[in-house]
Amino acid sequence: MRAPSGEQFELVHGDQRATVVEVGAGLRTFTAGGRDVVDGYAADEICPSGRGQVLMPWPNRIEDGAYTYDGREHQLPLTEPEARNAIHGLACWRPWTVRERTAERVVLALVLHPQPGYPFTLGLEVDYVLSADGLAVRTRATNLGPAACPFGAGNHPYLRAGGGSVDGLVLRLPASTVLDADARGIPSGSAPVEERGLDFREPRPIGGTVLDHAFTRLEADGDGLVRVELEGPDGARTVLWADGTYGYLQVFSGDPLPDVARRSLAVEPMTCPPNAFRTGEALVRLEPGASWSGAWGIAAA
């Protein structure tokens, strides 16, 4: 019987194992030394709650699914109907094609053809590599059409650092600004993290903090990478890193989702904030023939 997420691509390096799937080119599992590094899902499940999904050509939400680009109005399907938003792009449920495959690497590709609400043609590619340094993910997008198009990218892993609730985890999140949002998840302003009680620039326990926020003004380490760190009570650590193309991080403790309910923490690298197709904030403009690429990854310690 064929899995709901399509073909399964198992990557192995030492005691690390990851599963990438055909549907959406998503990350279904990642373990190191037998420990779950991401909160994945079973092979016989439809991907729940965005776990491990690739978010293109936009991450997060677009208010009313409507936007104007180069003077033309566009209307996307409302894929979050209860909030009247278009959410998480157009590539999550498409079957991707294998371009390269080894024991430690898989490259998946998709041509996203013009459609109502997004009449542009994109060539998309996601490259997963498992090595001694953990899992690295490089994403590429190329405008294959005749007109400039709007573009943003993101990913939706749920991180774990030991069993139990996220309440017992220590979080380091090097962001100085958090976006306020309305009940629909649409940004309504911003504030310094300390004003919202969301300052995790120095490691501290998550405790009962409810997180469903986009953070920005990220501070990179000396190598130019931003690192988010989770540490469990037993000392297990999970680190998500992202390069400078990802200026935003959505962090979500999954409180309203029964299948998550604070057992893991979504840390979503994004190139732009929610609603960027409407506001233009940090939105990538891809001219015909132009490409964009970015890299992020996860390591266990």
Stockholm file with secondary structure:
# STOCKHOLM 1.0

chainA/1-301         MRAPSGEQFELVHGDQRATVVEVGAGLRTFTAGGRDVVDGYAADEICPSGRGQVLMPWPNRIEDGAYTYDGREHQLPLTEPEARNAIHGLACWRPWTVRERTAERVVLALVLHPQPGYPFTLGLEVDYVLSADGLAVRTRATNLGPAACPFGAGNHPYLRAGGGSVDGLVLRLPASTVLDADARGIPSGSAPVEERGLDFREPRPIGGTVLDHAFTRLEADGDGLVRVELEGPDGARTVLWADGTYGYLQVFSGDPLPDVARRSLAVEPMTCPPNAFRTGEALVRLEPGASWSGAWGIAAA
#=GR chainA/1-301 SS CCCTTCSEEEEEETTEEEEEESBTTCEEEEEETTEESBCCCCTTSCCCTTTTEEECSCCSEEETTEEEETTEEEECCCSBGGGTEEESCSCTTSBCEEEEECSSEEEEEEEECCBTTBCCCEEEEEEEEEETTEEEEEEEEEECSSSCEEECCEEECEECSSSSCGGGCEEECCEEEEEEECTTSCEEEEEEGGGGTCCCSSCEECTTCCCEEEEEEECCCTTSCEEEEEECTTSCEEEEEECTTCCEEEEECCTTCTTTTTSSEEEEEESSCTTHHHHCTTCEEECTTCEEEEEEEEEEC
#=GC SS_cons         CCCTTCSEEEEEETTEEEEEESBTTCEEEEEETTEESBCCCCTTSCCCTTTTEEECSCCSEEETTEEEETTEEEECCCSBGGGTEEESCSCTTSBCEEEEECSSEEEEEEEECCBTTBCCCEEEEEEEEEETTEEEEEEEEEECSSSCEEECCEEECEECSSSSCGGGCEEECCEEEEEEECTTSCEEEEEEGGGGTCCCSSCEECTTCCCEEEEEEECCCTTSCEEEEEECTTSCEEEEEECTTCCEEEEECCTTCTTTTTSSEEEEEESSCTTHHHHCTTCEEECTTCEEEEEEEEEEC
//
